[in-house]
Amino acid sequence: MADEDVDATRRTRLANERTYLAWWRGGLTGIAVALAVGALLPELSDGSRWPFVSLGTGFGILAILFIGYGVHRYRAVEKALAQGGFAPLDIRVAAILGALGIVLSLLTIIAVLAEF
């Protein structure tokens, strides 16, 4: 293997590690949002708690999906690299995670506007 190929593989593996950590950051952010929406907002509201608790649970589930898929993605890319291949991001998973984030965010905005 040429030096350029070794360097490219190293850079790709390091990029994969950074991406894995980004999935974790997204998950940890989701946990923070889940706590804020599900625990903090109900304390500030005079209305019903259940919408916020439900939304907080949704953000918590989204956080778990981010972390779980990040692990899966990291392993898939490492396996592909070891075999000299490429592991593209599954567009369906990206679309589902994005749609969940958008729906939860919109519902949170609606709940906040309705309660305050």
DSSP file (Angstrom, degrees, kcal/mol; ACC not computed):
  #  RESIDUE AA STRUCTURE BP1 BP2  ACC     N-H-->O    O-->H-N    N-H-->O    O-->H-N    TCO  KAPPA ALPHA  PHI   PSI    X-CA   Y-CA   Z-CA
    1    1 A M              0   0    0      0, 0.0     2,-0.0     0, 0.0     5,-0.0   0.000 360.0 360.0 360.0 131.8    0.0    0.0    0.0
    2    2 A A     >  -     0   0    0      1,-0.1     4,-2.2     4,-0.0     3,-0.3  -0.292 360.0-112.6 -71.0 156.5    1.4    3.4   -1.0
    3    3 A D  H  > S+     0   0    0      1,-0.2     4,-2.5     2,-0.2     5,-0.2   0.864 118.3  55.2 -57.6 -37.5    2.0    6.1    1.6
    4    4 A E  H  > S+     0   0    0      1,-0.2     4,-2.4     2,-0.2    -1,-0.2   0.892 108.0  48.9 -63.5 -38.9   -0.8    8.2    0.1
    5    5 A D  H  > S+     0   0    0     -3,-0.3     4,-2.3     2,-0.2    -2,-0.2   0.898 110.8  49.7 -67.9 -40.2   -3.2    5.3    0.5
    6    6 A V  H  X S+     0   0    0     -4,-2.2     4,-2.4     2,-0.2    -2,-0.2   0.928 112.6  47.7 -63.2 -45.3   -2.2    4.8    4.1
    7    7 A D  H  X S+     0   0    0     -4,-2.5     4,-2.6     1,-0.2    -2,-0.2   0.901 111.1  51.0 -63.0 -41.4   -2.6    8.5    4.9
    8    8 A A  H  X S+     0   0    0     -4,-2.4     4,-2.4     2,-0.2    -1,-0.2   0.902 110.7  48.9 -63.5 -40.8   -6.0    8.5    3.2
    9    9 A T  H  X S+     0   0    0     -4,-2.3     4,-2.5     2,-0.2    -2,-0.2   0.910 111.3  49.8 -65.8 -41.9   -7.2    5.5    5.2
   10   10 A R  H  X S+     0   0    0     -4,-2.4     4,-2.5     2,-0.2    -2,-0.2   0.932 111.9  47.9 -60.8 -46.1   -5.9    7.1    8.5
   11   11 A R  H  X S+     0   0    0     -4,-2.6     4,-2.5     1,-0.2    -2,-0.2   0.895 111.7  50.4 -62.3 -40.0   -7.7   10.4    7.7
   12   12 A T  H  X S+     0   0    0     -4,-2.4     4,-2.3     2,-0.2    -1,-0.2   0.904 110.6  48.8 -66.1 -40.8  -10.9    8.5    6.8
   13   13 A R  H  X S+     0   0    0     -4,-2.5     4,-2.1     2,-0.2    -2,-0.2   0.905 112.1  48.6 -65.4 -40.8  -10.8    6.5   10.1
   14   14 A L  H  X S+     0   0    0     -4,-2.5     4,-2.3     2,-0.2    -2,-0.2   0.898 110.7  50.9 -65.4 -39.1  -10.2    9.8   12.0
   15   15 A A  H  X S+     0   0    0     -4,-2.5     4,-2.5     1,-0.2    -2,-0.2   0.893 108.4  52.8 -63.1 -39.4  -13.1   11.4   10.2
   16   16 A N  H  X S+     0   0    0     -4,-2.3     4,-2.4     2,-0.2    -2,-0.2   0.898 108.3  50.4 -62.9 -40.1  -15.2    8.3   11.1
   17   17 A E  H  X S+     0   0    0     -4,-2.1     4,-2.3     2,-0.2    -2,-0.2   0.916 110.8  49.0 -63.3 -42.7  -14.3    8.8   14.8
   18   18 A R  H  X S+     0   0    0     -4,-2.3     4,-1.8     1,-0.2    -2,-0.2   0.897 111.5  49.4 -64.0 -39.4  -15.3   12.5   14.6
   19   19 A T  H  X S+     0   0    0     -4,-2.5     4,-2.1     2,-0.2    -1,-0.2   0.904 108.5  53.1 -66.1 -40.5  -18.6   11.6   13.0
   20   20 A Y  H  X S+     0   0    0     -4,-2.4     4,-1.8     1,-0.2    -2,-0.2   0.918 109.5  48.7 -59.0 -44.1  -19.2    9.0   15.7
   21   21 A L  H  X S+     0   0    0     -4,-2.3     4,-2.6     1,-0.2    -1,-0.2   0.841 107.1  56.3 -65.7 -32.4  -18.6   11.6   18.3
   22   22 A A  H  X S+     0   0    0     -4,-1.8     4,-2.5     2,-0.2    -1,-0.2   0.891 104.4  52.3 -66.1 -38.9  -21.0   13.9   16.5
   23   23 A W  H  X S+     0   0    0     -4,-2.1     4,-2.2     2,-0.2    -2,-0.2   0.916 110.8  48.8 -60.0 -42.2  -23.7   11.3   16.7
   24   24 A W  H  X S+     0   0    0     -4,-1.8     4,-3.1     2,-0.2     5,-0.2   0.913 109.3  51.3 -63.8 -43.1  -23.1   11.2   20.4
   25   25 A R  H  X S+     0   0    0     -4,-2.6     4,-2.4     1,-0.2    -2,-0.2   0.911 110.0  50.1 -61.3 -41.0  -23.2   15.0   20.7
   26   26 A G  H  X S+     0   0    0     -4,-2.5     4,-2.2     2,-0.2    -1,-0.2   0.914 112.2  47.7 -61.7 -42.1  -26.5   14.9   18.9
   27   27 A G  H  X S+     0   0    0     -4,-2.2     4,-2.0     2,-0.2    -2,-0.2   0.918 111.8  48.5 -65.0 -44.2  -27.8   12.2   21.3
   28   28 A L  H  X S+     0   0    0     -4,-3.1     4,-2.1     1,-0.2    -1,-0.2   0.872 110.9  51.5 -65.3 -36.0  -26.6   14.1   24.4
   29   29 A T  H  X S+     0   0    0     -4,-2.4     4,-2.6    -5,-0.2    -1,-0.2   0.906 107.6  53.4 -64.4 -41.3  -28.2   17.3   23.1
   30   30 A G  H  X S+     0   0    0     -4,-2.2     4,-2.6     1,-0.2    -2,-0.2   0.879 107.3  51.2 -60.3 -38.2  -31.4   15.3   22.6
   31   31 A I  H  X S+     0   0    0     -4,-2.0     4,-2.3     2,-0.2    -1,-0.2   0.913 110.0  49.4 -65.0 -42.1  -31.2   14.2   26.2
   32   32 A A  H  X S+     0   0    0     -4,-2.1     4,-2.3     2,-0.2    -2,-0.2   0.912 112.8  46.8 -62.9 -42.4  -30.8   17.8   27.4
   33   33 A V  H  X S+     0   0    0     -4,-2.6     4,-3.2     2,-0.2     5,-0.4   0.902 109.6  54.8 -65.8 -40.4  -33.8   18.9   25.3
   34   34 A A  H  X S+     0   0    0     -4,-2.6     4,-2.8     1,-0.2     5,-0.3   0.918 111.0  44.9 -58.8 -44.0  -35.8   15.9   26.6
   35   35 A L  H  X>S+     0   0    0     -4,-2.3     4,-2.0     2,-0.2     5,-1.6   0.906 115.0  47.9 -67.0 -41.2  -35.1   17.0   30.2
   36   36 A A  I  <>S+     0   0    0     -4,-2.3     5,-2.5     3,-0.2     4,-0.3   0.942 120.8  35.6 -65.2 -47.1  -35.9   20.7   29.4
   37   37 A V  I  <5S+     0   0    0     -4,-3.2    19,-0.2     3,-0.2    -2,-0.2   0.916 125.5  39.2 -74.0 -42.9  -39.1   20.0   27.6
   38   38 A G  I  <5S+     0   0    0     -4,-2.8    -3,-0.2    -5,-0.4    -2,-0.2   0.744 133.3  16.3 -83.6 -23.5  -40.3   17.1   29.7
   39   39 A A  I  X5S+     0   0    0     -4,-2.0     4,-0.6    -5,-0.3    -3,-0.2   0.750 127.2  41.1-117.7 -40.9  -39.3   18.3   33.2
   40   40 A L  I >><S+     0   0    0     -5,-1.6     4,-1.1    -4,-0.3     3,-0.6   0.943 111.0  51.6 -79.8 -49.4  -38.5   22.0   33.1
   41   41 A L  H >><S+     0   0    0     -5,-2.5     4,-1.1     1,-0.2     3,-0.6   0.880 105.1  55.9 -60.0 -39.9  -41.3   23.3   30.9
   42   42 A P  H 34 S+     0   0    0      0, 0.0    -1,-0.2     0, 0.0     3,-0.2   0.858 105.4  53.8 -61.4 -30.6  -44.1   21.6   32.9
   43   43 A E  H << S+     0   0    0     -4,-0.6    -2,-0.2    -3,-0.6    -3,-0.1   0.788 110.8  46.0 -71.0 -26.5  -42.9   23.4   36.0
   44   44 A L  H << S+     0   0    0     -4,-1.1     2,-0.3    -3,-0.6    -1,-0.2   0.608 102.0  83.2 -89.0 -13.2  -43.1   26.7   34.3
   45   45 A S     <  -     0   0    0     -4,-1.1    71,-0.1    -3,-0.2    67,-0.0  -0.642  60.7-156.5 -96.1 147.7  -46.6   26.1   32.8
   46   46 A D  S    S+     0   0    0     69,-0.4    -1,-0.1    -2,-0.3     3,-0.1   0.539  76.9  71.4 -90.9 -10.3  -49.9   26.5   34.5
   47   47 A G  S    S-     0   0    0      1,-0.2    -2,-0.1    68,-0.2     2,-0.1   0.123  98.9 -37.5 -91.6-156.4  -51.5   24.0   32.2
   48   48 A S        -     0   0    0      1,-0.1     4,-0.3     2,-0.0    -1,-0.2  -0.344  39.5-152.6 -70.2 144.4  -51.4   20.3   31.7
   49   49 A R  S >> S+     0   0    0      1,-0.1     4,-2.3     2,-0.1     3,-0.7   0.780  78.6  80.2 -85.8 -29.8  -48.1   18.5   32.1
   50   50 A W  H 3> S+     0   0    0      1,-0.3     4,-2.7     2,-0.2     5,-0.2   0.809  86.6  55.0 -58.7 -36.6  -48.8   15.5   29.8
   51   51 A P  H 3> S+     0   0    0      0, 0.0     4,-2.3     0, 0.0    -1,-0.3   0.933 113.5  42.5 -62.0 -40.5  -48.0   17.3   26.5
   52   52 A F  H <> S+     0   0    0     -3,-0.7     4,-2.9    -4,-0.3    -2,-0.2   0.893 114.1  50.0 -72.0 -39.5  -44.6   18.3   27.7
   53   53 A V  H  X S+     0   0    0     -4,-2.3     4,-2.2     2,-0.2    -1,-0.2   0.915 112.3  48.8 -64.3 -41.5  -43.8   14.9   29.3
   54   54 A S  H  X S+     0   0    0     -4,-2.7     4,-2.2    -5,-0.2    -2,-0.2   0.924 113.6  45.9 -62.9 -45.0  -44.9   13.2   26.1
   55   55 A L  H  X S+     0   0    0     -4,-2.3     4,-2.5    -5,-0.2    -2,-0.2   0.898 110.9  52.9 -65.8 -40.2  -42.7   15.5   24.0
   56   56 A G  H  X S+     0   0    0     -4,-2.9     4,-2.1     1,-0.2    -1,-0.2   0.900 108.9  50.3 -60.6 -40.7  -39.8   15.1   26.4
   57   57 A T  H  X S+     0   0    0     -4,-2.2     4,-2.4     2,-0.2    -1,-0.2   0.908 109.0  52.5 -62.9 -41.7  -40.1   11.3   26.1
   58   58 A G  H  X S+     0   0    0     -4,-2.2     4,-2.4     1,-0.2    -2,-0.2   0.915 109.6  47.6 -60.6 -44.1  -40.1   11.7   22.3
   59   59 A F  H  X S+     0   0    0     -4,-2.5     4,-2.2     1,-0.2    -1,-0.2   0.864 110.2  53.7 -65.9 -34.7  -36.9   13.7   22.4
   60   60 A G  H  X S+     0   0    0     -4,-2.1     4,-2.0     2,-0.2    -2,-0.2   0.908 109.1  47.8 -64.1 -41.5  -35.4   11.1   24.7
   61   61 A I  H  X S+     0   0    0     -4,-2.4     4,-2.3     2,-0.2    -2,-0.2   0.909 110.5  52.0 -64.7 -42.2  -36.3    8.4   22.2
   62   62 A L  H  X S+     0   0    0     -4,-2.4     4,-2.4     1,-0.2    -2,-0.2   0.898 107.8  52.7 -60.5 -40.1  -34.8   10.4   19.4
   63   63 A A  H  X S+     0   0    0     -4,-2.2     4,-2.3     2,-0.2    -1,-0.2   0.914 108.7  49.2 -61.3 -43.7  -31.6   10.8   21.5
   64   64 A I  H  X S+     0   0    0     -4,-2.0     4,-2.9     1,-0.2     5,-0.2   0.896 110.0  51.9 -63.4 -39.9  -31.3    7.1   21.9
   65   65 A L  H  X S+     0   0    0     -4,-2.3     4,-2.9     2,-0.2     5,-0.3   0.906 108.5  51.2 -63.4 -41.2  -31.8    6.6   18.2
   66   66 A F  H  X S+     0   0    0     -4,-2.4     4,-2.1     2,-0.2    -2,-0.2   0.944 114.5  42.3 -60.3 -48.0  -29.0    9.0   17.4
   67   67 A I  H  X S+     0   0    0     -4,-2.3     4,-1.9     2,-0.2    -2,-0.2   0.931 116.8  47.9 -66.2 -45.1  -26.6    7.3   19.8
   68   68 A G  H  X S+     0   0    0     -4,-2.9     4,-2.1     1,-0.2    -2,-0.2   0.919 114.2  45.2 -63.2 -44.6  -27.6    3.8   18.6
   69   69 A Y  H  X S+     0   0    0     -4,-2.9     4,-3.2    -5,-0.2    -1,-0.2   0.852 108.3  58.9 -69.3 -31.8  -27.4    4.6   15.0
   70   70 A G  H  X S+     0   0    0     -4,-2.1     4,-2.5    -5,-0.3    -1,-0.2   0.906 107.1  46.8 -60.6 -41.6  -24.1    6.3   15.5
   71   71 A V  H  X S+     0   0    0     -4,-1.9     4,-2.2     2,-0.2    -2,-0.2   0.940 114.3  47.2 -63.6 -47.4  -22.7    3.1   16.9
   72   72 A H  H  X S+     0   0    0     -4,-2.1     4,-2.3     1,-0.2    -2,-0.2   0.923 113.6  48.3 -59.5 -45.2  -24.1    1.1   14.0
   73   73 A R  H  X S+     0   0    0     -4,-3.2     4,-2.5     2,-0.2     5,-0.2   0.909 109.4  52.2 -64.4 -43.7  -22.8    3.7   11.5
   74   74 A Y  H  X S+     0   0    0     -4,-2.5     4,-2.3    -5,-0.2    -1,-0.2   0.933 112.2  45.8 -57.9 -47.2  -19.3    3.7   13.0
   75   75 A R  H  X S+     0   0    0     -4,-2.2     4,-2.4     1,-0.2    -1,-0.2   0.887 111.4  52.1 -65.5 -39.3  -19.1   -0.1   12.8
   76   76 A A  H  X S+     0   0    0     -4,-2.3     4,-2.3     2,-0.2    -1,-0.2   0.910 111.4  46.5 -64.6 -42.1  -20.4   -0.2    9.3
   77   77 A V  H  X S+     0   0    0     -4,-2.5     4,-2.6     2,-0.2    -2,-0.2   0.918 112.2  50.2 -67.4 -42.9  -17.8    2.4    8.1
   78   78 A E  H  X S+     0   0    0     -4,-2.3     4,-2.3    -5,-0.2    -2,-0.2   0.909 111.7  48.6 -61.3 -41.7  -15.0    0.6    9.9
   79   79 A K  H  X S+     0   0    0     -4,-2.4     4,-1.4     2,-0.2    -2,-0.2   0.922 111.8  48.9 -64.1 -44.0  -16.0   -2.7    8.3
   80   80 A A  H  <>S+     0   0    0     -4,-2.3     5,-3.9     1,-0.2     4,-0.3   0.901 111.0  50.4 -63.3 -40.6  -16.2   -1.2    4.8
   81   81 A L  H ><5S+     0   0    0     -4,-2.6     3,-1.3     3,-0.2    -1,-0.2   0.908 107.2  53.6 -63.2 -41.9  -12.8    0.4    5.3
   82   82 A A  H 3<5S+     0   0    0     -4,-2.3    -1,-0.2     1,-0.3    -2,-0.2   0.808 113.4  43.8 -63.1 -28.4  -11.3   -2.9    6.3
   83   83 A Q  T 3<5S-     0   0    0     -4,-1.4    -1,-0.3    -3,-0.2    -2,-0.2   0.367 118.6-110.9 -96.7   3.3  -12.7   -4.4    3.1
   84   84 A G  T < 5S+     0   0    0     -3,-1.3    -3,-0.2    -4,-0.3    -2,-0.1   0.738  81.2 111.8  75.5  22.8  -11.6   -1.5    1.0
   85   85 A G      < -     0   0    0     -5,-3.9     2,-0.3    -6,-0.2    -1,-0.2  -0.253  64.0-108.9-113.1-160.3  -15.2   -0.4    0.4
   86   86 A F        -     0   0    0     -2,-0.1    -9,-0.0    -3,-0.1   -10,-0.0  -0.988  11.4-155.1-137.5 141.5  -17.6    2.4    1.2
   87   87 A A        -     0   0    0     -2,-0.3     3,-0.1   -10,-0.0   -10,-0.1  -0.869  19.0-155.3-120.8  96.3  -20.6    2.5    3.5
   88   88 A P        -     0   0    0      0, 0.0     2,-0.2     0, 0.0    -2,-0.0  -0.321  28.6 -98.0 -70.1 153.6  -23.0    5.2    2.4
   89   89 A L        -     0   0    0      1,-0.1     2,-0.7     2,-0.0     3,-0.0  -0.525  40.7-113.0 -67.2 132.0  -25.4    6.7    4.9
   90   90 A D     >  -     0   0    0     -2,-0.2     4,-2.1     1,-0.2     3,-0.4  -0.586  23.3-154.4 -70.4 112.7  -28.8    5.1    4.7
   91   91 A I  H  > S+     0   0    0     -2,-0.7     4,-2.4     1,-0.2    -1,-0.2   0.791  91.4  58.8 -62.7 -28.8  -31.0    7.9    3.3
   92   92 A R  H  > S+     0   0    0      2,-0.2     4,-2.5     1,-0.2    -1,-0.2   0.921 107.0  46.2 -67.0 -42.6  -34.1    6.3    4.9
   93   93 A V  H  > S+     0   0    0     -3,-0.4     4,-2.8     2,-0.2     5,-0.3   0.926 113.0  49.8 -65.2 -43.7  -32.6    6.5    8.4
   94   94 A A  H  X S+     0   0    0     -4,-2.1     4,-2.4     1,-0.2    -2,-0.2   0.909 112.6  47.8 -60.0 -42.2  -31.5   10.1    7.8
   95   95 A A  H  X S+     0   0    0     -4,-2.4     4,-2.8     2,-0.2    -2,-0.2   0.906 112.6  48.2 -66.6 -42.1  -35.0   11.0    6.6
   96   96 A I  H  X S+     0   0    0     -4,-2.5     4,-2.7     2,-0.2    -2,-0.2   0.941 113.9  45.8 -65.3 -47.1  -36.7    9.3    9.5
   97   97 A L  H  X S+     0   0    0     -4,-2.8     4,-2.2     1,-0.2    -2,-0.2   0.914 115.2  47.9 -62.7 -41.8  -34.4   10.9   12.1
   98   98 A G  H  X S+     0   0    0     -4,-2.4     4,-2.4    -5,-0.3    -2,-0.2   0.920 112.1  48.8 -63.5 -44.1  -34.8   14.3   10.4
   99   99 A A  H  X S+     0   0    0     -4,-2.8     4,-2.9     2,-0.2     5,-0.2   0.909 110.6  51.1 -63.7 -42.3  -38.6   13.9   10.2
  100  100 A L  H  X S+     0   0    0     -4,-2.7     4,-2.7     1,-0.2     5,-0.3   0.925 110.8  49.0 -60.0 -44.5  -38.8   12.9   13.9
  101  101 A G  H  X S+     0   0    0     -4,-2.2     4,-2.1    -5,-0.2    -2,-0.2   0.908 113.2  46.7 -61.7 -42.6  -36.8   15.9   14.9
  102  102 A I  H  X S+     0   0    0     -4,-2.4     4,-2.7     2,-0.2     5,-0.2   0.932 114.0  47.1 -65.5 -46.6  -38.9   18.3   12.8
  103  103 A V  H  X S+     0   0    0     -4,-2.9     4,-2.7     1,-0.2     5,-0.2   0.935 113.7  47.4 -62.5 -47.2  -42.2   16.8   14.1
  104  104 A L  H  X S+     0   0    0     -4,-2.7     4,-2.1    -5,-0.2    -1,-0.2   0.901 113.2  49.4 -61.7 -40.0  -41.1   16.9   17.7
  105  105 A S  H  X S+     0   0    0     -4,-2.1     4,-2.3    -5,-0.3    -2,-0.2   0.926 112.2  46.8 -65.3 -44.8  -39.8   20.5   17.3
  106  106 A L  H  X S+     0   0    0     -4,-2.7     4,-2.5     1,-0.2    -2,-0.2   0.918 112.8  49.5 -63.5 -43.2  -43.1   21.7   15.7
  107  107 A L  H  X S+     0   0    0     -4,-2.7     4,-2.6     1,-0.2    -1,-0.2   0.866 109.8  52.3 -64.3 -35.2  -45.2   20.0   18.4
  108  108 A T  H  X S+     0   0    0     -4,-2.1     4,-2.6    -5,-0.2    -1,-0.2   0.924 109.3  48.9 -65.8 -43.8  -43.0   21.6   21.1
  109  109 A I  H  X S+     0   0    0     -4,-2.3     4,-2.6     2,-0.2    -2,-0.2   0.925 112.6  48.3 -60.7 -44.1  -43.6   25.0   19.6
  110  110 A I  H  X S+     0   0    0     -4,-2.5     4,-2.3     2,-0.2    -2,-0.2   0.923 112.0  49.0 -62.2 -44.6  -47.3   24.4   19.4
  111  111 A A  H  X S+     0   0    0     -4,-2.6     4,-1.8     2,-0.2    -2,-0.2   0.910 112.1  48.3 -62.9 -42.0  -47.4   23.2   23.0
  112  112 A V  H  X S+     0   0    0     -4,-2.6     4,-2.1     1,-0.2    -2,-0.2   0.936 112.8  47.5 -64.7 -46.1  -45.4   26.2   24.2
  113  113 A L  H  < S+     0   0    0     -4,-2.6    -1,-0.2     1,-0.2    -2,-0.2   0.868 113.4  49.1 -63.2 -35.8  -47.7   28.6   22.4
  114  114 A A  H  < S+     0   0    0     -4,-2.3    -1,-0.2    -5,-0.2    -2,-0.2   0.818 117.2  40.1 -72.9 -30.6  -50.8   26.9   23.6
  115  115 A E  H  <        0   0    0     -4,-1.8   -69,-0.4    -5,-0.2    -2,-0.2   0.729 360.0 360.0 -93.0 -23.9  -49.7   26.9   27.3
  116  116 A F     <        0   0    0     -4,-2.1    -2,-0.2    -5,-0.2    -3,-0.1   0.435 360.0 360.0-110.9 360.0  -48.0   30.3   27.7
